[in-house]
Amino acid sequence: MSAAPTRPSLGIVSLAVTATLAAAVLAGVAGGLLKVVEPAGDAWIAFLRGSRDLFGWAPEAWVRWTLGSLGIVGAITGGMVLVQRVFVNANGTGIPQTMAAIAIQPGPARGRVLNGSLAFGKSLLLVVGILAGLTIGREGPTVHLAACLFWLLWTRVPMPRNWARTGLLTAAGAAGIAAAFNTPIAGLIFAIEEMSRRFNKNDAPLLFRSALLSTAAVFAVGWFVPNLGGEPGELIRSYEDAMFYGPIAPPLPTADANLLGQIAAVLLLAIPAGLMGGLFATLVARSVTFVGGTLARRRRHVWVFGLGFGVLLSVLMLASGGLSMGSGHDQTLRMLHGEFDPPTWFALPKALGSWACLASGVPGGLFDPSLTVGAGLGHALHGPVESIVGSIDVRLLMLVMMAAYFGGVTQSPITAAVICAEMTGGWSLLLLLAPAALLASAASRLVCPVPLYLWLSQSFLKLLMADPSGQIDRGEIADLDLPNIPEVEAALEGAPTEPTWISTAEQRGAERESDS
């Protein structure tokens, strides 16, 4: 008769909790410090555009743009080569990789997706990309970095079974988003809405602690290190200083300002914004799957793809006068504060630049660029909307379009609404942001039936299992009700097509039967 399972001692429980607290703090510090690099990237872009010199050097325009093109081509090509040959599995935004890691059984197999080498390589290549002016954000890589930190604990500290299965990596998602945007509530909601395919309520305290502590770590470091708050170069001295875009909070429409017309206008505009976000997500999903599948079969083509994407980004840089470059945080910040008046076509090169960087597979996220595209759409539509419904606050229109477009790209409407409110302190705006994000997300599904991050995580998993080096055995995939995505199966030639997962023992048994 087997003995009854024993409960862990208080010391072991305390050690596990303390270790996760430490990981959340480290994730917050690491994620926050990555933001320190952004002003340097913005300064490089300003130099290329001729609005500042470089340590007293102010060359001719053709010299600046040539340097910018060389930097972009080098960052893209070098990044693609390194993620294919050195920092394997460090490619992409990082959120799909973390979601794929959740789907892998707890054990050594996860170490192929989450380890110290990947954390270092992803951080290094992200910094290089930011300094070169690539159209990338920090948020997805911060999640992957946090997941590596959290998972390294599993190999050293006893953990509850539910934490090892899903809790630790879901908490890493909450900590990563919270640290990147200084938004603990949005980080928590994103982890539950997007990353947790099967949420366990026993994980809730872990998620709460991780999101809060990672944000607190950013605030603490921001007391001594500038650039971790909203305004570049400023130290965090209050909660308002830490807001990603600073306190904006434009007023809601009132009865004496054509209330029904303004509400109808912003909600109706959320639908085409969601459709555009869905088209962008579809383009990214199919491009990433195609490029990943091609390089898995013919790794030598990495140079062709790298040069191709580098040339495309250089053309976008030259055509837009550098407006396509960078994460977009500084541009959105200045738009919301009335300090930047972009051209009406501003959103297009920004979206194309973001697509090219994501399709290439270099480390970099889509949160910041997508929010900037939404802000650009709102700014461009302000004049036409005012001519129809009368005076309307441009900041309100921009925030609604940011939530709508971002909700269309990710199909995570609650996160989209909450993150726009929390980054600006405009909590009352949820009355408009939430329905706009919901409408946009529903519209996005018409053109992108599979959410972007789910598609990319499945594509990443399929490539791991189809790798001839045997990186991930099919029996190492956990039973998490993973859907079968026919488009991924069709795009990745040679990948398994079974809609369900079988254990390693069953697989080897079937092989022995077939051999006999």
N, C-alpha and C positions, 0 to 999 in steps of 0.2 A: 504494500500500500504506500503510495507516494506521500511524502510529507507535504503539509500545507505550506504555501509560499509565505515567506517571512517578509514583514514590512521593513523598509530601509530604516537605518538608525537616524536619529536627529542630526548627527554629524554629517552623514552622507547627503541628506536633504539640504542642509545648510550649505554644504560645499557646492552642490549643483546650483542652488539659487545664487550664491555669491559669484560663481563662475559666469552665469548668464548676465548678471549685473555688470561684471567687468567687461564682458564682450560688448554689451550695449554701449558702455562708456567709450570703449576703444573705437567702436563703429562710428559713434558721434564725433569723436576727435578726428578720426581719419577722414570721414566724409566732410566735416567742416573745413579741414585744412586743404582739401582739394579745391574748395572754392577760392582760396587765397590766390590760386593760379589764374583765375579768370581775368582780373584786372590787367595782368601782364599780357594775356591774349588780346584784350580789348585795346591796350596800348599799341600792340603790333598792328592791329587793324587800322587804328587811327593814323599810325605812321604811313601805312600803305595808301590811305586816302589823302595824305598830305596835310592833315590837320594838326600834326605834331612832328617833332623831329625825334631822332633816335640817338640819345646821348650827344646832342649837338650836331648830328649829321642829318642833312636835309637834301638828299640827291634829287635828280630829275625824276619825273613821274614814271618814265619807262623803266628806270632802274628799280624803283619801288615795286612796280607791278611784276617785273621779272623775278625779283626776290620772293614776292608773294606766291607766284606760280611755282617756283622751285620748292618753296616750303610745303605747299599743298601736295604736289606730286610726290615729294619725298616722304611726307607723313603718311599719305594713303598707301603708297607702294610698300614702304618699309613696314608699316603696321600690318598690312595683309601678309607679307612674307613672314613676319615674326609670329603671328598667330597661327600660321600654317605649319611652321617648322620648329619654333622654340616654345612659345607660350600657347601650346595647343589647348583648345577649349576656352581660351580667354577672349574669343571673338564676340562681337555683338553687344547688345545693350546690357546684358547681365540679368535682366528679369526673366527672360525665357530660360536661360541657363539655370537659374535658381529654381524655377518651376519644374524644369526637367529633373533637377537633383532631388526635389521632393518626391518625384515619381520613381526614383531609384531606391531599392531597398537599403535601409540603414546598414552600413558596413563599408568595407574597403572600396567597393565600387564607386561610392560617392566621392572618394578621394581623387578620382580622375576628373571630376568637375569642380571640386572645391578643395583647394590646397593653398599653401603659402606661396608657391611659385606663381600660381594663377593670379593671386591677389597682387603680388608685386608686379607681374607683367601687365596686368590690366591697368593698374594705377600708373605705371610708367608710360604706357602707350596713350592713356587718356590725357596725361599731362602734355605729352608731345603734340597730340592732336589739338588741344586747347591753345597751346602756344603758337601753333601753325595757323590758327584761325578756322579750323574745320567747323562745320555746322553740326555740333554735337553738344549734348547736355551731360551733366555729371550724375544724374539721378539713377539711371539703370546700373552703371558701373558701381555706384556706391552700394546698391543693393547686393550685387555680386560680391563686393569686398566684405560687406557685413556678413553675408552667408558663409564666406570662407572663415572669418573670425569665429562665428558661432559654431561652425562644424568642427573646427580644430579642437574645440572643447570636448567633443564627443570621444575623441581618441585619448583623452587624458582624465576626464572626470566622469564618474558614474551619473547617468541621466535617466529620468523616468522614460518608460517605453514610448509614451505618446509624444514626449518631447523629441526623442530621436527620430520618430516616424515622420512627423510633420511640424511639430511645434517650434523647434529651433529655427528652421529655415523660414517659416512664416513670420516668426518674430524678427528675423533678420530683414525681411522685406519691410516690416513696420519701422525698424530702426533706420534702415537705409533711406527711405523716403523722408522720414522725420528729420534726419540729419541734413539731407540735401536741401530741403525747403524750409527748415525751422518750423515744421508743422506737425506736431505730435498727433493731432486728431486725424488729419488726412493720412498720415502714415499708417495709423491703426486701421482706418477704413479701407485703405488700399490693400493691406495685407489680407483682410477678411474678404473683400469683394473680388479681388483679382487673383491673389496667389493661393488662397485656400480653397481647393476644390472640394474638400470634405472637412469643414470646420469642426473642431473638437472644442466644446465649451471649456474643457479643462485647461486648454491652452490660453484662455483669455487673460488670466493674470500675467502670464509670461509676455504676451503681446503688449499689454498696457505698460508694464515695467520697461520693456525694451524701447518703445516709442518715446516715453517720457524721459528716460535716462539719456538716450542718445541726443535728444533735443537739449536737455539740461547741459550735457557735455559741450555742445556747440556754444550755448550761451556763456558757459564758464570760460572757454577758450577765447571767445569773442570779447571778453572783458580786457584781454591783453593783446590779442592779435586782431588787426583791422581786417575788413572785407568779409567778415562772416555774417554780417547783417544785411540789410537791404542796400544802404548807400555804400558804394565803394570807398574805401579809405577810412571808414568810420568804425569806432569801437562800439560794442554793445553796452549801453548804459541803462536801457529800459526795454520793456517788451516791444514797444513800438520800433525801437532801433533794430530789433531782430526780425521784424516782418520782412518777408522776401521782397516785396515791392513797396514797403512802407505803408503807413495808414492812408488809405484812399477813401473808401466808403462813400461813394457818391449817393445822393439821395434817391429814393425810389420815386417813380412817377406819382404825382398827386392829382387830385380831382380837378384842380384849376390848370392843369397842364396837359389836357387831352389824355386823361388816364387810360381809357380803353384803347385808344389808338396806339399809344406807346407800347402798352403791354402786348397788343396783338402784333405789332411790328416786330418786336424783339423775339417773340415766340415763333412767329412765322419764319423769320430769318434763321432760326436755329435749325430748321429742317434742311435747307440747302447747305448750311455749315456742316451738319452731320453727314450729309451725302458726300461732301468734299473730303471730310475726314475718313469716311469709309473707303472712298476711292484711293486715298493715300495709303490706308492700311492694306488694301488689296495689292496695290503696286509694291509696297514694301515686302509683304509676305511672299508674293510670287518671286520677286527679285532675289530675296535672301535665300529662298529655297533653291532657285535655279543656280545661283552663284555657288552656294554651299555644295550642292550635288555635283556640279561640274568640277570644282576643285577637289572634291573627294575622289573623283576618278582620274583627273589629270592635274596634279598639283603644280606642274610646270607652267600652267596657264595663269598662275597667280600674278606673274609679271604683266601679262596682257591686261588682266582685269585692273590691276593697280594703276598702270599707266592710263588706261581708259577712263577710270573714275577720276584720276588726278587731272587729266586734261579737261573733263567735263566741269569739274569744280572750278578750275582756273577760268574757263570761259564764262561761267556764271559770275565769278568774282569780277571779271573785267566788264561784263555786260551790265552788272548792277552797281558798279563803282564801289565794290566791297560790301554792299549791304547784305549780300547773301551769307557773309562770313560770321562766325561766332555762334555762341549758344543762343543769343537773343535776349538774355536777361537785361543787359544794360539798355538795349533798344526799347524793350517793353517798359522798363522802369521809367525811362525818359518820356515815352509816349503817354503813360498814365499820369505823369506829373506835368504834361504840357510842354516839355522841353525838346521834343523831337517830332517833326512833321514829315513823315515819310511819304514817298510818292504812292499813288493809288495801286501800283503794281507790286509794291514791296513784298506782299505775302507770297507771290509766285516763286521768285528765285530762292526765298527762304525755304519753302517747301521742297523745291527741287534739290537744293543743297542738302537738306536733311535726308531726303530719299537716297541720294548718291552715297552719303556717308554710311547710312544704315545698310544699304545693299552691299557695300564693299566688305562689311563685317569687321571694320576696325572698331575698337572699343569706344563706345559713345552712346548716349541715350537720346530719346526723342521728346522727353517731357518739355524742356525749356524751348526748343525750336517750335514745337507744336503750339505751345501757349503764345509764342511770338507771332506765329502765323495767324492764330485767332485774333490777337490784338490788331494785327495789320488789316485783317478783314473788317473788324469793327470800325477802325479808323477810316478806312476807305468808304464804308457805307454810311458814315455819319451825315455827310451832305445830302445824299439822296433821301435818307430817312427823314431828316429834318424838313425837307421840302414837301413831304407828304403828311407827316403827323405833327409838325411844329417843333418847337424847341425841345431837345432831348440832350441830356448830359452825355458827352462823348465817352467819358470813362465808364458809364453804365453800359453803353453799347459795346465797348471793347471787352469788358469783363464777361458779359453774356456770350459774346462770340468766342472768347477764350474757352469758357466752359463748354460751349456747344461743339466747337471744332475738336477740342481735346477729348470730349465725350464720344465724338464720332470716331476718332482714331483708336481709342482704347476700348470703347464700349464699356466703360466703367463710370456710369453717370454720377453715382453718389460721390466717388472720389473727385471727379471733375468739378462738381459744384462746391464741395467742401474745401478743396484745395484753393480755389479762387477766392473764396470768402476768407479763409484763414490767412492767406498770404497778404491780404489787404486790410483785414479787420472789418470787412463789410459783411458781418453776419446777417444783418437784415436783408441783404441782397439774395439770400437763399430762397426767398419767395419767388424770385425770377430765375436765379441760376439753376435751381433744381429742376423745374419743369423744362427749361431750355435744354439742359443736359439730357434729360430723359427723352425728349423729342428727338434730339440729335442722335442719341444712341439707337433709338428705334429706326430712324431713317438710315443710319449706317448699316444696319443688318440687311437692308434691301440690296446693297451692293457688296457687302462683306459678311456673309452668313457666319463665318467663324471668327471669333475675336482674335485680334492680332497676336497678343502674347500667347494665347493658347496654340495658335497655328505655329508660331516660331518655336515654342517649346517642344511640340510634337516633331517638327522638322529636325530640331537639334537631337532629340532622342533617336529618331530613325537613323540619322547619320552615325551616331555613336554605335548603334547595333549593327549597322551595315559595314562598319570599319573592319577591313581585313585583319587588323592587328588585334581584334577582339577586345576593344575597350570596354564594352558593356555587353554582358550576356543577357539574353532575353529573360532568363529566369531571375535576373537581378532587378527586374522592374516590379514595383509594388502594385498591388491591386487597388487603384484609386479611381476606378470607373473612368479610365482615360478613353476619350472618344476616338473613333477611327476617322481620319480626315482624308477622303479620297483624293483631294487635290495634292496633298503631301505625298501620298502613295504613288500617284501618277508621275509626279515631278522627280522623285528620287528613284531612279532606275536601280533595281537590284535590292531595294529595301524590303523588309518583310511586309506582307500584305494581310496577315491574320489580324482580325479585329480585336481579339482577346489575347491575353498573355498566359503562357503555360509555364510551369515550374521547370527548373533545370533538370530535376529527376525525370519528369515526364518527357522532356525533350530528348534526353539521352536514351531513355527507354525506347522511344520511337525510332531513334537512329539505329539502335541495336536490332530492332525488329526488321527494319528495312534492309540492314546488312545481311541478315540471315535469310 
